């Protein structure tokens, strides 16, 4: 198990999702390893105490019924699924210390928005809503059961739908820069 955890940490370091902490830390959260299948080792950080200190950003999250009403009349609906979507949003250096967690390799902290931060859904929803506002007929919805983000888009005709999908993909590529 320890070998798999170290491998996961190394992958996250190489992907620029986390970084080692140099020096003392004001916040240190425990890391919990919850095996998911035989190969997947998601690292969960218990943010219970840091979340009490985080000033929460309030942004409305869409309700599925409202979203379904917007899609009424659509003959074709496309769904784009972004795995580890929060990791595409960089944390400001001043906000990283509160994400510090303990590992067998020492202290690490997140450089990217992480699951477990109480305001992560609102931050992600705001950013995606602002970015996708330029693409008519596109909607952002977060499925909390899978921690993935779904982009639902509808258009009356196939060509228009493909153009909108292309525009959405262009917008999403900008998020990674």
Residue frames as qw, qx, qy, qz and C-alpha x, y, z in Angstrom:
[[0.000, 0.886, 0.464, 0.000, 0.00, 0.00, 0.00],
 [0.323, -0.781, 0.086, 0.528, 2.79, 2.43, 0.93],
 [0.413, -0.108, 0.586, 0.689, 4.42, 1.90, -2.46],
 [0.178, 0.618, 0.658, 0.392, 1.17, 2.76, -4.26],
 [0.179, -0.921, -0.267, 0.220, 0.72, 5.88, -2.11],
 [0.393, -0.578, 0.312, 0.644, 4.27, 7.02, -2.90],
 [0.349, 0.202, 0.677, 0.616, 3.64, 6.38, -6.58],
 [0.043, 0.820, 0.549, 0.158, 0.44, 8.46, -6.44],
 [0.292, -0.858, -0.035, 0.421, 2.27, 11.29, -4.64],
 [0.427, -0.289, 0.498, 0.697, 5.03, 11.20, -7.26],
 [0.257, 0.500, 0.677, 0.475, 2.45, 11.39, -10.07],
 [0.096, -0.919, -0.380, 0.034, 0.83, 14.39, -8.38],
 [0.398, -0.684, 0.191, 0.581, 4.22, 16.08, -7.91],
 [0.388, -0.036, 0.620, 0.681, 5.12, 15.53, -11.56],
 [0.120, 0.652, 0.646, 0.377, 1.70, 16.81, -12.67],
 [0.129, 0.242, -0.147, 0.950, 2.30, 20.00, -10.63],
 [0.506, -0.598, -0.485, -0.389, -0.77, 19.34, -8.45],
 [0.675, -0.727, -0.087, 0.096, 1.13, 19.24, -5.15],
 [0.420, 0.685, -0.402, 0.439, 4.49, 20.49, -3.91],
 [0.654, -0.218, -0.546, 0.475, 6.74, 19.76, -0.92],
 [0.286, -0.935, -0.107, -0.182, 6.46, 22.15, 2.03],
 [0.587, 0.269, -0.368, 0.669, 9.71, 23.78, 3.07],
 [0.014, -0.306, 0.379, -0.873, 9.79, 25.10, 6.62],
 [0.146, 0.203, 0.793, -0.555, 7.13, 25.17, 9.33],
 [0.212, -0.357, -0.664, -0.622, 3.42, 24.88, 8.56],
 [0.329, -0.134, 0.358, -0.863, 0.50, 26.51, 10.35],
 [0.829, 0.089, 0.124, -0.539, -1.93, 23.89, 9.06],
 [0.108, 0.302, -0.934, -0.158, -1.33, 20.15, 8.78],
 [0.806, 0.019, 0.085, -0.585, -4.20, 17.86, 7.84],
 [0.564, -0.212, 0.798, 0.033, -4.12, 14.08, 7.91],
 [0.436, 0.314, -0.627, -0.565, -4.06, 12.10, 4.68],
 [0.714, 0.019, 0.612, -0.339, -6.49, 9.20, 4.43],
 [0.161, 0.286, -0.806, -0.492, -5.98, 6.49, 1.84],
 [0.708, 0.207, 0.468, -0.487, -9.16, 4.86, 0.61],
 [0.209, -0.159, 0.844, 0.467, -8.38, 2.10, -1.92],
 [0.637, 0.456, 0.143, -0.605, -10.79, 2.16, -4.86],
 [0.887, 0.420, -0.171, -0.089, -10.41, -1.06, -6.78],
 [0.906, -0.226, 0.061, 0.354, -7.06, -2.81, -6.99],
 [0.614, 0.259, 0.104, 0.738, -5.13, -0.06, -8.79],
 [0.008, -0.739, -0.137, -0.659, -6.77, 3.26, -7.92],
 [0.517, -0.377, -0.498, 0.585, -5.54, 4.92, -4.72],
 [0.000, -0.809, -0.177, -0.560, -7.31, 8.24, -4.24],
 [0.404, -0.054, -0.501, 0.764, -5.67, 10.34, -1.55],
 [0.276, -0.803, -0.422, -0.319, -8.22, 12.03, 0.68],
 [0.271, 0.211, -0.411, 0.844, -7.18, 14.93, 2.87],
 [0.302, -0.668, -0.662, 0.157, -9.28, 15.49, 5.98],
 [0.182, 0.382, 0.037, 0.906, -9.97, 19.23, 5.71],
 [0.383, -0.693, -0.611, -0.013, -12.41, 19.36, 8.64],
 [0.422, -0.665, -0.218, 0.576, -10.42, 21.89, 10.70],
 [0.257, -0.134, 0.304, 0.908, -9.01, 24.04, 7.87],
 [0.035, -0.513, -0.666, -0.541, -12.51, 24.29, 6.36],
 [0.306, -0.778, -0.490, 0.246, -13.68, 26.07, 9.52],
 [0.323, -0.601, 0.059, 0.729, -11.13, 28.83, 8.83],
 [0.278, 0.151, 0.591, 0.742, -11.75, 29.15, 5.09],
 [0.294, 0.448, 0.196, -0.821, -13.82, 32.16, 4.13],
 [0.481, 0.314, 0.805, 0.150, -16.34, 30.54, 1.84],
 [0.138, 0.167, -0.385, -0.897, -17.14, 31.99, -1.56],
 [0.480, 0.392, 0.690, -0.374, -20.86, 31.80, -2.20],
 [0.273, 0.279, -0.543, -0.744, -21.93, 31.10, -5.76],
 [0.784, 0.096, 0.290, -0.541, -25.19, 29.36, -6.66],
 [0.183, -0.175, 0.934, 0.251, -24.90, 25.74, -7.74],
 [0.528, 0.042, -0.405, -0.746, -27.47, 24.72, -10.35],
 [0.629, -0.001, 0.660, -0.411, -30.25, 22.35, -9.42],
 [0.247, -0.012, 0.884, 0.397, -30.71, 19.41, -11.80],
 [0.296, 0.649, 0.690, -0.122, -34.43, 20.21, -12.30],
 [0.132, 0.854, -0.026, -0.502, -33.58, 23.73, -13.48],
 [0.128, -0.463, 0.711, 0.513, -30.98, 22.35, -15.85],
 [0.308, 0.250, 0.901, 0.179, -33.39, 19.77, -17.26],
 [0.282, 0.797, 0.432, -0.314, -35.93, 22.54, -17.92],
 [0.055, 0.761, -0.340, -0.551, -33.31, 24.45, -19.93],
 [0.153, -0.252, 0.868, 0.400, -32.69, 21.34, -22.03],
 [0.537, 0.463, 0.639, -0.298, -36.37, 20.89, -22.92],
 [0.579, 0.763, 0.061, -0.281, -36.90, 20.71, -26.64],
 [0.017, -0.671, 0.689, 0.273, -33.33, 19.67, -27.37],
 [0.931, 0.244, -0.137, -0.233, -33.11, 16.80, -29.83],
 [0.810, 0.226, -0.374, 0.391, -29.42, 16.14, -29.15],
 [0.448, -0.866, 0.181, -0.126, -27.65, 16.63, -25.83],
 [0.695, 0.414, -0.469, 0.355, -23.87, 16.28, -25.45],
 [0.683, -0.728, 0.055, -0.016, -22.08, 15.52, -22.21],
 [0.530, 0.575, -0.482, 0.396, -18.39, 16.21, -21.61],
 [0.805, -0.581, -0.113, 0.032, -16.88, 14.69, -18.49],
 [0.306, 0.724, -0.470, 0.402, -13.70, 16.13, -17.00],
 [0.845, -0.340, -0.355, 0.209, -11.99, 13.84, -14.52],
 [0.587, -0.359, -0.192, 0.700, -10.11, 15.60, -11.70],
 [0.219, 0.802, 0.328, 0.448, -11.62, 18.86, -12.88],
 [0.374, -0.922, -0.053, 0.083, -10.63, 20.87, -9.81],
 [0.716, -0.345, 0.258, 0.549, -6.95, 20.22, -10.48],
 [0.478, 0.530, 0.346, 0.609, -7.19, 22.50, -13.52],
 [0.130, -0.925, -0.114, -0.339, -7.61, 25.54, -11.25],
 [0.561, 0.238, -0.443, 0.658, -4.42, 26.90, -9.71],
 [0.476, -0.780, -0.357, 0.194, -4.47, 28.06, -6.09],
 [0.109, 0.907, -0.209, 0.349, -2.95, 31.44, -5.32],
 [0.555, 0.264, -0.628, 0.477, 0.37, 30.92, -3.44],
 [0.200, -0.342, 0.450, -0.800, -1.12, 32.67, -0.38],
 [0.795, -0.143, 0.050, -0.587, -3.91, 30.06, -0.25],
 [0.729, 0.258, -0.632, -0.043, -1.76, 26.95, -0.47],
 [0.059, 0.363, -0.766, 0.527, -0.58, 26.64, 3.15],
 [0.627, -0.114, 0.393, -0.663, -4.03, 25.71, 4.44],
 [0.906, 0.217, -0.203, -0.302, -3.95, 22.61, 2.19],
 [0.146, 0.566, -0.792, 0.176, -0.78, 21.20, 3.81],
 [0.934, -0.197, -0.020, -0.296, -0.99, 17.51, 4.64],
 [0.411, -0.587, 0.697, -0.010, 1.27, 14.88, 6.19],
 [0.892, 0.318, -0.278, -0.160, 2.72, 12.03, 4.14],
 [0.912, -0.292, 0.123, 0.260, 5.37, 9.39, 4.75],
 [0.652, 0.362, 0.100, 0.659, 7.61, 11.57, 2.55],
 [0.237, -0.172, -0.215, 0.932, 7.08, 14.71, 4.64],
 [0.244, 0.635, 0.416, -0.603, 4.71, 17.64, 4.34],
 [0.233, 0.249, 0.630, 0.698, 3.05, 18.40, 1.00],
 [0.245, 0.539, 0.362, -0.720, 0.53, 21.02, -0.06],
 [0.530, 0.573, 0.602, 0.171, -1.75, 21.51, -3.02],
 [0.161, -0.244, 0.273, 0.917, -0.96, 23.94, -5.82],
 [0.257, -0.208, -0.634, -0.699, -4.36, 23.27, -7.36],
 [0.619, -0.236, 0.139, -0.736, -7.93, 23.40, -6.13],
 [0.142, 0.133, -0.976, 0.099, -8.58, 20.17, -4.28],
 [0.612, -0.419, -0.554, -0.378, -11.56, 18.05, -3.40],
 [0.589, -0.384, -0.576, 0.418, -12.39, 18.48, 0.27],
 [0.114, -0.056, -0.157, 0.980, -12.13, 22.27, 0.41],
 [0.203, 0.530, 0.716, -0.406, -15.61, 23.41, 1.40],
 [0.307, 0.736, 0.078, -0.598, -15.86, 26.15, -1.23],
 [0.274, -0.234, 0.753, 0.550, -14.33, 24.19, -4.15],
 [0.320, 0.507, 0.779, 0.184, -17.70, 23.50, -5.84],
 [0.116, 0.911, 0.284, -0.274, -18.66, 27.19, -5.77],
 [0.179, -0.684, 0.422, 0.568, -15.27, 28.34, -7.05],
 [0.314, -0.016, 0.826, 0.467, -15.33, 25.82, -9.88],
 [0.269, 0.676, 0.686, 0.013, -18.95, 26.62, -10.78],
 [0.041, 0.898, 0.062, -0.433, -18.23, 30.36, -10.92],
 [0.200, -0.526, 0.594, 0.575, -15.15, 29.94, -13.10],
 [0.287, 0.167, 0.868, 0.369, -16.83, 27.52, -15.49],
 [0.220, 0.779, 0.568, -0.148, -20.02, 29.58, -15.71],
 [0.001, 0.846, -0.138, -0.515, -17.99, 32.69, -16.54],
 [0.214, -0.376, 0.727, 0.533, -15.87, 30.88, -19.11],
 [0.218, 0.273, 0.891, 0.291, -18.77, 29.07, -20.79],
 [0.225, 0.677, 0.391, -0.582, -21.04, 32.13, -20.84],
 [0.165, 0.547, -0.429, -0.700, -19.73, 32.84, -24.35],
 [0.106, 0.031, -0.926, -0.361, -21.03, 29.48, -25.64],
 [0.603, -0.057, -0.001, -0.795, -24.78, 29.62, -26.16],
 [0.889, -0.044, -0.273, -0.366, -26.64, 26.54, -24.93],
 [0.618, 0.182, -0.684, 0.342, -23.89, 25.22, -22.65],
 [0.606, -0.677, 0.046, -0.416, -24.44, 24.52, -18.98],
 [0.289, 0.394, -0.787, 0.377, -22.17, 23.36, -16.17],
 [0.804, -0.435, -0.053, -0.403, -23.36, 20.80, -13.68],
 [0.079, 0.494, -0.816, 0.289, -21.34, 19.08, -10.96],
 [0.855, -0.217, -0.404, -0.241, -22.23, 15.54, -10.05],
 [0.303, -0.701, 0.530, -0.368, -21.10, 15.26, -6.44],
 [0.948, -0.150, 0.246, -0.137, -21.50, 11.47, -6.40],
 [0.895, 0.259, 0.083, 0.352, -18.68, 11.04, -8.90],
 [0.361, -0.735, 0.127, 0.560, -16.82, 14.32, -8.25],
 [0.424, 0.127, 0.558, 0.702, -16.83, 14.98, -11.95],
 [0.201, 0.520, 0.082, -0.826, -18.08, 17.89, -13.95],
 [0.456, 0.417, 0.744, 0.255, -20.55, 17.53, -16.77],
 [0.098, 0.349, -0.182, -0.914, -21.00, 20.05, -19.55],
 [0.418, 0.492, 0.763, -0.021, -24.40, 19.75, -21.08],
 [0.081, 0.367, -0.270, -0.887, -25.02, 21.49, -24.34],
 [0.498, 0.480, 0.720, -0.056, -27.96, 21.44, -26.64],
 [0.105, 0.392, -0.355, -0.843, -28.58, 22.69, -30.14],
 [0.731, 0.374, 0.255, -0.509, -31.38, 22.20, -32.64],
 [0.822, 0.534, -0.177, -0.093, -29.16, 20.93, -35.45],
 [0.934, -0.137, 0.039, 0.327, -26.13, 18.66, -35.63],
 [0.554, 0.504, -0.046, 0.661, -23.80, 21.20, -37.28],
 [0.211, -0.790, 0.107, -0.565, -24.64, 23.85, -34.70],
 [0.847, -0.525, 0.061, -0.061, -24.12, 21.32, -31.90],
 [0.872, 0.083, -0.004, 0.482, -20.70, 20.36, -33.25],
 [0.275, 0.665, -0.083, 0.689, -19.71, 24.03, -33.49],
 [0.501, -0.752, 0.109, -0.415, -20.77, 24.58, -29.88],
 [0.939, -0.299, 0.031, 0.167, -18.83, 21.51, -28.76],
 [0.683, 0.371, -0.055, 0.627, -15.78, 22.85, -30.55],
 [0.051, -0.754, 0.102, -0.646, -16.22, 26.21, -28.80],
 [0.757, -0.619, 0.067, -0.196, -16.60, 24.51, -25.40],
 [0.923, -0.058, -0.004, 0.381, -13.43, 22.48, -25.96],
 [0.423, 0.584, -0.084, 0.687, -11.58, 25.66, -26.94],
 [0.369, -0.765, 0.115, -0.515, -12.74, 27.35, -23.72],
 [0.900, -0.433, 0.053, -0.008, -11.72, 24.32, -21.64],
 [0.807, 0.244, -0.088, 0.530, -8.26, 24.26, -23.19],
 [0.089, 0.733, -0.151, 0.658, -7.81, 27.86, -21.99],
 [0.703, -0.661, 0.041, -0.258, -8.51, 26.68, -18.44],
 [0.938, -0.152, 0.000, 0.310, -5.37, 24.53, -18.53],
 [0.547, 0.525, -0.082, 0.647, -3.12, 27.49, -19.42]]
